[in-house]
Amino acid sequence: MTMMKFYKTLIFVFLLISGMKLSAQADFSKIRSSAEKGDPGSMFMLGNHYFYGSEKVKRNFTLAAYWFQRAANAGLVDAMFNYAVCLDRGFGVKQNRYNACLWYQKAAKGGSDHAKYNLAQILFSGIPEDKGKNITGVKASPQLALHYIEELADKKFEPAEILLAEIYLEQRDKPELANRAAEILLRLAGKEKPNPKVLRMLADCKFAGIGMNADSAEMIRLLQQAVKLGDGEAAGKLAFCYEYGRGVAADEKKALELYKLGAKRGNSMSQFKLAEFLILGRPEGNKPDMKTALKWYEAAAKAKNPQALFRMGVFYLDGMGPIEKNAKKAAEYFYESAKLGYAQAQYNLACLFSEGRGVMKDDAAALFWYLQAAKKGDAAAARTIGIFYLEGKGVTRSITKAEQWLRRAAEAGDFEAQRILRTRFR
C-alpha cells in the first residue's frame, strides 16, 4: 500500500511583496514628501508602508498598489514585481492577471528572479480568455515555463529548485530525473534551516525509494523534523504512518493527535481525516462527535478537498445529523468533487443526472460522468455504461459496446455485471 496522497494547495505566486516590513523609526513624512516629488525609491518605500502597515500608517492595499504602480512606471524593478503581485491577486486593484503577466515580464527582464518564477507559474497553465468578463487570456507555454524554472534552479533559486524537484518526481518513468530531484532535495535538506516542504518531499522519496534506497526510519525522522518546523501536511502524513503502521508501530491515539495538529495548521486532508476519526468515535472508546466532525468536514470542503466535498454531498443526499436532505445541495458538492477527479463523486453525480435528483434529468451528462468514473476503475460505473449501451439510453444502442463495458466491470469484480453477462451474453 502506498502512502496516502495529501492534496496540496499550490501557491502559484509569491505573496510576499519585495521589501521587508519597515522600521517604526523610518520617517514616514519624509518618505511621503520625497515620493510626492517623484523619487522612485521613496514611492516604493511608501508602497511598502501602506502594504504592511506600521505605527505611522494603517495598512491600505489601494494606496500600496498606487505607489507601486508609480514606482514601476518610473522603472524600479522591485516595484514592477510588487505591482504585478497586486494585479495578480487583486490587492488594492481590480484583479487583472493578463496585466500582471505583462509586469512580471518587465520585472523578469530587469533581473527579478521572483518575477520570472511567477511568470513561469502563469505560463504552465495559461490564463483562459473570458470575453463575457472582459478577461484577456494568456496562452499556456509549458516548455517555456519549465525552461524558466530550470534557469532559476541553476541559479540556486530555492523555490524554483523545489518546484523542479516536484516536476521531476512526477516523471517516474525517467530515473535520471528522479535522481536529479533526489540530489536537489538532499542538498536543500542539508541547510541549517531547511524548508519543511523539502523535508516532506524527501520523506516521500525515502518511503517509496525514489532516487534513493527506501528507508522507513529516515522517512519518519524527516516527517518529524518537518512537523517541528510547523508543516501541516507533514503532520498529516506522519499521522497516516501512525494510523496504518508505516515505519512506526500503529497507534491511533498518536494518529489522532497529529491529525488534529495538521488540521489546525490548515492541511485539508488532515481536516478530513480528523473528521473521519471524530464521526466514527476513533480510537475505540471515544464517543462519536458529529458536531465537531462537521466543522472539520466543512473546513476541508471549503479548501476543495475532494474526499470532504464528496462526504458533504453524501450527508446532504441522505440527511445526516443536523443536515437535512437536500439533493440539489448534494449535487453541488458532488460536482465540485467530481471536477477534482474523485471517482466516487463522479459516479454519484452521474446517478443524480440519470435519476433527475437535485439536477435536471440528463442521460448524456450521466454518461459523461459515468465514463470519468469508469476511467478511474469504478466497476459500477463501467457496468452502468454497459447497461446504457444495452438499452440505448443516452447513446446509440450497441450490443458490442455493451458487452465490452460489462466485461470490464465483471473483470473488476462487479457481481451484477457478471450476472448480466451470464443471462444476456451466453
C-alpha positions in Angstrom: 0.0 0.0 0.0 1.4 3.4 -0.9 1.4 6.4 1.3 -1.8 8.4 1.2 -1.6 11.4 -1.1 -2.1 14.6 0.9 -3.6 17.0 -1.6 -1.7 20.3 -1.7 -2.9 23.8 -2.4 0.0 25.2 -4.5 0.7 28.9 -4.1 1.3 29.9 -7.7 2.8 33.3 -6.9 5.0 34.8 -4.3 2.7 36.7 -2.0 5.5 38.4 -0.1 5.9 41.8 -1.6 9.5 42.8 -2.1 10.9 44.9 0.7 10.7 43.8 4.4 8.3 45.5 6.9 9.7 48.9 7.5 11.1 50.0 10.8 8.9 52.1 13.1 11.8 54.6 13.2 11.5 55.3 9.4 10.5 58.9 8.9 7.2 58.4 7.1 6.6 62.1 6.4 9.9 62.4 4.7 9.3 59.3 2.6 5.9 60.6 1.6 7.3 64.0 0.7 10.1 62.5 -1.4 7.5 60.1 -3.1 5.2 63.0 -4.0 8.2 64.8 -5.5 8.7 61.8 -7.8 11.6 59.9 -6.2 11.1 56.2 -7.3 12.8 54.7 -4.3 10.6 56.7 -1.9 7.5 55.7 -3.9 8.4 52.1 -3.4 9.1 52.5 0.3 5.8 54.3 0.7 4.0 51.5 -1.1 5.6 49.0 1.4 4.5 51.2 4.3 0.9 51.0 3.1 1.1 47.3 2.2 2.4 46.1 5.5 1.1 48.9 7.8 3.2 50.4 10.5 3.0 52.6 13.6 2.8 55.6 11.3 0.1 54.4 8.9 -2.7 51.9 8.7 -2.5 49.1 6.1 -4.1 50.2 2.8 -3.7 48.0 -0.2 -5.2 50.5 -2.6 -2.6 53.2 -1.7 0.1 50.5 -1.7 -0.8 49.5 -5.3 -1.0 53.1 -6.4 2.6 53.9 -5.2 3.9 50.6 -6.5 2.5 51.4 -9.9 4.1 54.9 -9.9 7.5 53.5 -8.9 7.1 50.7 -11.5 6.3 53.3 -14.2 9.5 55.1 -13.1 11.5 51.9 -13.9 12.1 50.4 -10.5 12.2 46.6 -10.9 11.1 45.6 -7.4 8.1 47.9 -7.8 7.3 46.3 -11.1 7.2 42.9 -9.3 5.1 44.3 -6.4 2.6 45.9 -8.7 2.4 42.7 -10.7 1.5 40.8 -7.5 -1.2 43.3 -6.7 -2.7 42.8 -10.1 -2.3 39.0 -9.9 -4.1 38.7 -6.5 -6.3 41.8 -6.6 -4.5 43.6 -3.8 -5.8 47.2 -3.9 -6.7 47.0 -7.6 -9.1 45.0 -9.7 -7.6 41.6 -10.4 -6.1 41.5 -13.9 -3.8 38.5 -14.4 -3.1 39.4 -18.0 -1.7 42.8 -17.0 0.1 41.1 -14.1 1.8 38.8 -16.6 3.0 41.9 -18.6 4.5 43.4 -15.4 6.1 40.1 -14.4 7.7 40.0 -17.9 9.1 43.6 -17.4 10.4 42.8 -14.0 11.9 39.5 -15.1 13.7 41.3 -17.9 15.0 43.7 -15.3 16.5 40.8 -13.4 13.8 39.8 -10.8 14.0 36.1 -10.1 10.7 36.3 -8.2 9.0 37.8 -11.2 10.4 35.1 -13.6 9.2 32.4 -11.2 5.7 33.8 -11.0 5.6 34.3 -14.8 6.6 30.7 -15.2 3.7 29.6 -13.0 1.3 31.5 -15.2 2.8 30.1 -18.4 2.4 26.5 -17.1 -1.3 26.6 -17.5 -2.0 30.0 -19.1 -5.0 32.2 -18.4 -8.3 31.3 -20.1 -9.9 34.1 -22.1 -13.4 35.2 -21.0 -14.9 37.8 -23.3 -18.0 38.0 -21.1 -16.0 39.1 -18.1 -13.5 41.1 -20.3 -10.6 38.8 -19.3 -7.8 38.7 -21.8 -6.2 35.3 -21.9 -2.5 34.2 -21.9 -1.6 31.2 -24.0 0.0 28.4 -22.0 3.6 27.6 -22.8 4.7 24.7 -20.5 8.0 24.3 -22.3 9.0 27.9 -21.8 7.7 27.8 -18.2 9.9 24.8 -17.5 12.9 26.5 -19.2 12.5 29.5 -16.8 12.2 27.2 -13.8 15.3 25.3 -14.8 17.2 28.6 -15.3 16.3 29.7 -11.9 17.1 26.3 -10.4 20.6 26.5 -11.9 21.0 29.9 -10.1 20.1 28.0 -6.9 16.8 30.0 -6.5 15.3 27.7 -3.9 11.6 28.0 -4.8 12.4 27.0 -8.4 14.6 24.1 -7.2 11.8 22.8 -5.1 9.3 23.1 -7.9 11.7 21.5 -10.4 12.2 18.6 -8.0 8.4 18.2 -7.7 8.1 18.2 -11.5 10.9 15.7 -11.9 9.4 13.4 -9.3 6.1 13.2 -11.2 8.0 11.6 -14.1 8.6 8.2 -12.5 9.4 6.6 -15.9 12.6 8.7 -16.1 15.0 7.5 -13.4 17.6 10.2 -14.3 15.0 12.9 -13.4 14.1 11.2 -10.2 17.9 11.0 -9.3 18.2 14.7 -10.1 15.2 15.5 -7.9 16.7 13.5 -5.1 20.0 15.4 -5.4 18.3 18.7 -5.2 16.2 17.7 -2.1 19.2 16.1 -0.3 21.2 19.3 -0.8 18.4 21.6 0.3 17.6 19.4 3.3 21.2 19.8 4.5 20.7 23.5 5.0 20.9 24.9 8.5 17.2 25.9 8.3 15.6 23.7 5.7 12.3 24.4 4.1 9.8 21.9 5.7 8.3 21.1 2.3 11.8 19.9 1.2 11.9 17.5 4.2 8.4 16.3 3.4 9.2 15.6 -0.2 12.4 13.9 0.7 10.4 11.7 3.2 8.2 10.6 0.2 11.3 9.6 -1.7 12.6 7.7 1.3 9.2 5.9 1.7 9.0 4.8 -2.0 12.7 4.5 -2.8 12.6 7.2 -5.5 16.1 8.3 -6.5 17.5 6.6 -3.4 17.1 3.5 -1.3 13.9 3.2 0.7 14.3 3.9 4.4 11.2 4.0 6.6 13.1 5.1 9.7 14.6 8.1 7.8 11.2 8.9 6.4 9.7 9.1 9.9 12.7 11.3 11.1 12.2 13.7 8.2 8.5 14.0 8.8 9.0 14.6 12.5 11.5 17.3 11.7 9.1 19.0 9.2 6.3 18.8 11.8 8.6 20.6 14.3 9.1 23.3 11.8 5.4 23.9 11.6 4.4 21.9 8.4 0.7 20.9 8.5 1.0 18.4 5.6 3.9 16.7 7.2 1.8 16.3 10.4 -1.0 14.7 8.3 1.5 12.3 6.6 3.0 11.3 9.9 -0.5 10.7 11.3 -1.1 8.4 8.4 2.0 6.5 9.2 0.8 6.0 12.8 -2.7 5.1 11.7 -1.6 2.3 9.4 1.8 1.4 10.9 4.1 2.6 8.2 7.6 2.9 9.5 6.3 3.0 13.1 4.1 0.9 15.3 0.4 1.6 14.6 -1.0 4.0 17.2 -4.4 5.5 16.6 -4.1 7.9 19.6 -0.9 9.3 18.2 -2.5 9.5 14.7 -5.5 11.4 16.1 -3.1 13.8 17.9 -1.2 14.5 14.7 -4.3 14.8 12.5 -5.5 17.5 15.0 -2.2 19.3 14.6 -2.3 19.1 10.8 -5.9 20.3 10.8 -5.2 23.3 13.0 -2.3 24.2 10.6 -4.7 24.2 7.7 -4.0 20.9 5.9 -7.2 19.9 4.3 -6.5 16.1 4.3 -5.8 16.3 8.0 -9.0 18.1 8.5 -10.9 15.4 6.5 -9.2 12.6 8.4 -9.8 14.2 11.8 -13.5 14.5 10.9 -13.5 10.8 10.0 -12.0 9.9 13.3 -14.5 12.1 15.2 -17.6 10.8 13.4 -16.6 7.2 13.9 -15.5 7.6 17.5 -11.9 6.6 16.9 -9.8 5.5 18.6 -12.0 2.9 20.1 -13.6 4.1 23.3 -14.1 7.7 22.1 -17.7 8.9 21.6 -18.7 9.9 18.1 -18.7 13.7 17.8 -20.9 14.6 14.8 -20.9 18.3 15.5 -17.2 18.8 15.6 -16.7 16.4 12.7 -19.0 18.5 10.5 -16.9 21.6 11.4 -13.8 19.9 10.0 -15.6 18.3 7.0 -16.8 21.8 6.1 -13.3 23.3 6.5 -11.8 20.7 4.3 -14.5 21.0 1.7 -14.0 24.8 1.7 -10.3 24.1 0.9 -11.5 21.9 -2.0 -10.5 18.6 -0.6 -12.3 16.1 -2.9 -13.0 13.5 -0.2 -14.6 16.1 2.1 -16.6 17.5 -0.7 -17.9 14.0 -1.5 -18.7 13.3 2.1 -20.7 16.5 2.4 -22.6 15.5 -0.7 -23.5 12.2 0.9 -24.7 13.9 4.0 -27.0 16.2 2.1 -28.2 13.4 -0.1 -29.2 11.1 2.7 -29.7 13.6 5.6 -27.2 13.3 8.4 -27.4 14.6 11.9 -28.3 18.3 11.8 -28.1 18.2 7.9 -31.5 17.9 6.3 -31.9 16.0 2.9 -31.2 18.4 0.0 -30.5 16.6 -3.3 -29.6 19.9 -5.0 -27.0 20.8 -2.4 -25.7 17.2 -2.7 -25.3 17.6 -6.4 -23.3 20.8 -6.0 -20.9 19.1 -3.6 -20.6 16.0 -5.8 -19.9 18.3 -8.8 -17.1 20.1 -7.1 -15.5 16.8 -6.0 -16.1 15.3 -9.4 -14.3 18.2 -11.1 -11.3 17.4 -9.0 -11.3 13.8 -10.3 -12.7 11.9 -7.3 -14.3 8.8 -8.9 -16.9 8.2 -6.2 -18.3 11.7 -6.6 -18.3 11.3 -10.4 -20.3 8.1 -10.0 -22.8 9.7 -7.6 -23.2 12.8 -9.8 -23.9 10.5 -12.8 -26.6 8.7 -10.8 -28.2 12.0 -9.9 -28.3 13.1 -13.6 -29.6 9.7 -14.6 -32.4 9.9 -11.9 -33.1 13.6 -12.2 -32.4 14.1 -8.5 -31.2 17.6 -7.5 -30.5 18.3 -11.2 -32.4 18.0 -14.4 -32.5 14.5 -15.8 -29.9 14.3 -18.5 -28.7 10.9 -19.8 -25.9 12.4 -21.8 -24.5 14.2 -18.7 -24.9 11.0 -16.7 -23.0 9.0 -19.3 -20.2 11.6 -19.3 -19.7 11.3 -15.6 -20.0 7.5 -15.6 -17.2 7.5 -18.2 -15.0 9.7 -16.0 -15.5 7.3 -13.0 -15.0 4.2 -15.1 -11.7 5.5 -16.5 -10.5 5.5 -12.9 -11.5 1.9 -12.4 -15.0 2.3 -10.9 -16.7 -1.1 -11.7 -20.2 0.1 -11.0 -19.8 3.0 -13.5 -18.5 0.6 -16.1 -21.5 -1.7 -15.6 -23.9 1.2 -15.9 -22.3 2.3 -19.1 -22.8 -1.2 -20.4 -26.4 -1.1 -19.5 -26.8 2.3 -21.2 -25.4 0.8 -24.4 -27.6 -2.3 -23.9 -30.7 -0.2 -23.6 -29.7 2.7 -25.9 -30.0 5.1 -23.0 -28.3 8.4 -23.9 -26.3 6.7 -26.6 -26.9 4.7 -29.8 -27.7 1.1 -28.8 -24.7 -1.2 -29.3 -24.6 -4.8 -28.1 -20.9 -4.9 -28.8 -20.0 -1.9 -26.7 -22.5 -3.1 -24.0 -20.6 -6.4 -23.7 -17.2 -4.7 -23.7 -18.2 -2.4 -20.8 -20.0 -5.2 -18.9 -16.9 -7.5 -19.2 -14.7 -4.6 -17.9 -16.9 -4.3 -14.9 -17.2 -8.1 -14.4 -13.4 -8.4 -14.5 -13.2 -5.8 -11.8 -15.4 -7.9 -9.6 -18.8 -6.4 -10.2 -21.3 -9.2 -9.5 -24.3 -7.6 -11.2 -22.2 -7.2 -14.4 -21.3 -10.9 -14.1 -25.0 -11.8 -13.7 -26.0 -9.8 -16.8 -23.2 -11.4 -18.9 -24.4 -14.9 -17.8 -28.0 -14.2 -18.6 -27.7 -12.0 -21.7 -24.4 -13.0 -23.4 -24.1 -16.7 -23.4 
